[in-house]
Amino acid sequence: MAEVVVGLESSLALQEKSTEWSMSVNQVPPELVIVNGKPLCQEELVELLGCPNPPRKLKPRKYWYDKSSGLWGMEGKKPCQFITPELNVGNCMWRNASNGNTNILVNDREITKPELLMMMIAGINCEGQPEFWSSPDGSFQEVGQVRVYERIWSKPRIKLLCSFLSLPIPLSSANSDKKRR
């Protein structure tokens, strides 16, 4: 009998969570959520909010989204969060999405000064005007080069610096310390 009650409780909890989620989708008009210059359709909003790591506190605003790394931010601002990468939402990233002024590109976006400082302290050579590719695990590679800077966000000093600069770190890096303990 106890197993039936536990099963019923978990089923009800799942239904409640599903109802809450669908209500939140209905509260934000998709066309008022603009990602990389494109108003979302209902299907894109459902994909965005239903992904494993959705944006927190989504409101009707303009956002930019780096599909390769999962970085997410408000248009004209530095990144605020890592969300699930490779979602099929919005348009392609554009150079001035975060209003960066460093002449350093990461995944076709000109990064901000706090991001540049973080990369330099992580030991990434940013002299000249290099372009980099970044992946969801925090690896960086200069375009046309062989060297890969592995998972920079797993370094304790980078986590501390990101906290100080109000920059996000990937969830996998945030949880890596807990897994080691």
DAVEN-V839613 format. One record per helix or strand of 3 or more residues. SS is the DSSP state (a for helix, b for strand). FROM is the first residue (numbers start at 1). TO is the last residue. Records with the same first field share a line. If there is no record, write none. Layout:
BEGIN
SS = FROM-TO / FROM-TO
END
This chain:
BEGIN
a = 2-27 / 30-32 / 42-50 / 113-121 / 152-154 / 156-165 / 171-180
b = 62-65 / 71-74 / 131-134 / 140-142
END
